[in-house]
Amino acid sequence: MEAGSAKKDWIADSLQDTAELAARLAGLAGPGTVIALDGDLGAGKTAFSQLFAAAIGVGGIVNSPTFTIIKEYEGEHLPFYHMDVYRLSMEEADELGLDDYFYGAGVTIVEWASLIEELLPSNRLSIYIEHLGGESRRFRLTGWGEPYEAWMDNGLWNRGA
């Protein structure tokens, strides 16, 4: 394990398993939560984001912000900021003032986050999604700093809990 990080894997054999992970993480999220998503095209980044948004009470359709870069939604208790930085250069991303979102009152999910890693908060949850075939996915979660390292050690990982 790398210094300052805690890791776990979650295997999802169905969309329901992915929804379970999203709901468990949503239950831990609070103002300033940052989730950095990465994975190949079609791995399930947007599907995970949609399931997470539903779990924090965002009503309506949540779709990919590929061309708008950032979409803002109201959740039941927290705003939800959904970003897709795939089409941005580091300089363009830096000019957007992303810190206002990262350190704001809501939860931020960044798709293709590794493209702007230098701009991400040092404390965050990184998730790499790997397509295993069919509906199966491996979610490789890395908690960087607090509270994310603690998330890796709680009962979140005991299915049926």
Secondary structure as UniProt FT lines:
FT   TURN            3..4
FT   STRAND          5..12
FT   HELIX           15..28
FT   TURN            31..32
FT   STRAND          34..39
FT   TURN            41..42
FT   HELIX           45..55
FT   TURN            56..57
FT   TURN            66..68
FT   STRAND          70..74
FT   STRAND          79..84
FT   TURN            86..87
FT   HELIX           90..95
FT   TURN            96..98
FT   HELIX           99..102
FT   STRAND          107..111
FT   HELIX           113..119
FT   STRAND          124..133
FT   TURN            134..135
FT   STRAND          136..144
FT   TURN            146..147
FT   HELIX           148..153
FT   HELIX           155..157
FT   TURN            159..160
//
